[in-house]
């Protein structure tokens, strides 16, 4: 065989192999992008759930404490009924 023909065939095969690898890698990037979007959504959902759980725990802790419960009961009649200490307890400061 002529050496030029062998070189042409080798270059053609190398080009085809490069095209196959580039196609495979671009498909992998698309898959990775979809997985990252799903992970981002899951992360946001988890953050919202943890935040809500913490808020519920804090609220439950405040309501079950006797001092806060009195402040809460006084606040039902209006915020004017609260003294400074109970106002701070009521608003969680």
Legacy VTK file of the C-alpha trace (Angstrom):
# vtk DataFile Version 3.0
C-alpha trace
ASCII
DATASET POLYDATA
POINTS 93 float
0.000 0.000 0.000
1.015 3.510 -0.659
2.204 5.413 2.431
0.010 8.416 1.577
-3.072 6.194 1.507
-2.177 4.748 4.937
-1.687 8.266 6.327
-5.041 9.397 4.914
-6.854 6.400 6.418
-5.140 6.958 9.792
-6.113 10.630 9.823
-9.679 9.779 8.839
-9.965 7.208 11.645
-8.434 9.645 14.140
-10.932 12.327 13.111
-13.861 9.932 13.462
-12.624 8.811 16.899
-12.236 12.443 17.999
-15.772 13.225 16.820
-17.157 10.224 18.735
-15.348 11.274 21.941
-16.513 14.891 21.583
-20.129 13.733 21.091
-19.896 11.449 24.124
-18.438 14.214 26.305
-21.074 16.743 25.259
-23.795 14.203 26.118
-22.159 13.725 29.525
-22.217 17.505 30.086
-25.942 17.618 29.328
-26.579 14.776 31.789
-24.437 16.480 34.444
-26.309 19.765 33.982
-29.652 18.019 34.529
-28.334 16.311 37.661
-27.052 19.613 39.033
-30.441 21.256 38.458
-32.135 18.415 40.353
-29.585 18.703 43.177
-30.200 22.460 43.362
-33.964 21.963 43.654
-33.439 19.311 46.340
-31.099 21.642 48.204
-33.660 24.464 48.185
-36.385 22.093 49.345
-34.183 20.769 52.138
-33.245 24.278 53.272
-36.907 25.308 53.400
-37.807 22.181 55.358
-34.984 22.671 57.881
-35.933 26.330 58.300
-39.581 25.476 58.889
-38.649 22.714 61.352
-36.390 25.062 63.306
-39.097 27.719 63.406
-41.601 25.179 64.689
-39.167 23.989 67.366
-38.488 27.546 68.497
-42.175 28.411 68.548
-43.019 25.272 70.483
-40.235 26.017 72.946
-41.458 29.552 73.442
-45.101 28.604 73.858
-44.424 25.779 76.305
-42.380 28.023 78.598
-44.551 29.442 81.336
-43.155 32.981 81.093
-43.788 33.175 77.364
-47.227 31.684 77.732
-48.207 34.507 80.087
-46.833 37.081 77.658
-48.746 35.416 74.826
-51.971 35.454 76.800
-51.490 39.151 77.639
-50.808 39.932 73.980
-54.167 38.479 72.966
-55.775 41.469 74.673
-53.517 43.873 72.766
-49.872 44.781 72.728
-50.541 47.635 75.133
-51.028 45.012 77.856
-47.401 43.873 77.546
-44.596 45.366 79.579
-41.120 45.681 78.042
-39.957 42.244 79.207
-43.051 40.487 77.891
-42.810 42.401 74.610
-39.278 41.071 74.121
-40.397 37.550 75.000
-43.371 37.767 72.638
-41.323 38.857 69.640
-38.518 36.405 70.458
-35.809 38.972 71.038
LINES 1 94
93 0 1 2 3 4 5 6 7 8 9 10 11 12 13 14 15 16 17 18 19 20 21 22 23 24 25 26 27 28 29 30 31 32 33 34 35 36 37 38 39 40 41 42 43 44 45 46 47 48 49 50 51 52 53 54 55 56 57 58 59 60 61 62 63 64 65 66 67 68 69 70 71 72 73 74 75 76 77 78 79 80 81 82 83 84 85 86 87 88 89 90 91 92
